[in-house]
């Protein structure tokens, strides 16, 4: 007979908590590793796959161990060891991460094997050990194992729900959604010009402008390009960034620029047209979009316009110190700036790449009460000498553009296009009052944007 302390409710509670803890570790690992290995589908899959392997190994290990050791002795050891390994996850990742920085999915696999696999294995051994303790006769084996499996699954789902509620959408959920979308697409097809690992991309012709083309990613109008006139900037926020480019001193001089996110390559083409001799480096994670831009949007790469594929958190590290007069942040995951491109730590890299008088222009999408853009403004105020905000009066939401520099921003970077107003540093400080800067340890970008 099992010990009274392991009656069915207690047994269910043990597997519920242990299984939920494994999922928490999985999502924690994705967030912890992103600053070191990037946040791509490959790195996320490497982390998820390693933790799933730990779950499988734990099931096998726990079952064998329960046959050889009294489960009433085994379970406290498993819980204590699993808890200790879980506590060690954060320091292990921070110890290993710097040495494997930029290593991509192989680095993600190695770090996860060392930091997460052991904890996932030990915690996953709890369920078969509890099952062995609960089995009283062979006639009830199915119901006992089924009940405990249900509680284990419930623990994982509740942990996922709590994490989503507390921290916004997780990369794990996004990866699962991407895989589900891919499966449906294989079954029914998709109306895409290009279907990449991240987006369904379509180029739509503008009936009112012969050369006008709109790049639509999933359900969002992402970029507008005029094949005949690269100086034409259709979207309001792009015009605001274009005005900032025009206002960088000296006027009309060639600039060295870095763009985080390529999309339709509207602004690199605008820079080349308005400031001949400029050199642009575009950091784009989605390589099929680059090919689509070559085929349908007039993109021509070469010495003056280079594209580097990869997560911007990783590829920006390859840019030389003090090499850029302009750095534009226009990378998005859905409707939000990827959290690991929004933090103080990432902005340290941006300041390293910018020249002393260089300008950083950041596109942010937000809606009232504008918690994300306030937090993003607070983050820039923490590291830059001067910060400005370009938005329609209110501001009412939608696209907003933040400008930052380690030197006083030239007055000419201000824009009034499309009814915009440009707030100087003092006004930005009042706007961002009370907002916490975003850090690698705490950057709930999705949660702030949705007002959750």
Buried (B, 14 or more C-beta within 10 A) or exposed (E): EBEEEBEEEBBBBBBBBBBBBBBBBBBBBBBBBBBBBBBBBBBBBBBBBBBBBBBEBBBEBBBEBBEEBEBEEBBEBBBEBBBEBBEBBBEBBBEBBEEBBBBBBEBBBBBBBBBBBBBBBBBBBBBBBBBBBBBEEEEEEEEBBEBBBEBBBBBBEBBBEEBBEEBBBBBBBBBBEBEEBEEEEEEEEEEBBBBBEBBBBBBEEBEEBEBBBBBBBEEEEBBBBBBEBBEBBBBBBBBBBBBBBBBBEEEEEBBBBBBBBBBBBBBBBBBBEBBEEBBBBBBBBBBBBBEBBBEBBBBEBEEBBEBBEBBBBBBBEEBEEBBBBBBBBBBBBBEBBBBBBBBBBBBEBBBBBBBEBBBBBBBBBBBEEBBBBBBBBBBBBBBBEBBBBBBBEEBEBBBBBBBBBBBEBBEEBBBEBEEBBBBBBEBBBEBBEEBBBBBBEEBBBBBBBBEB
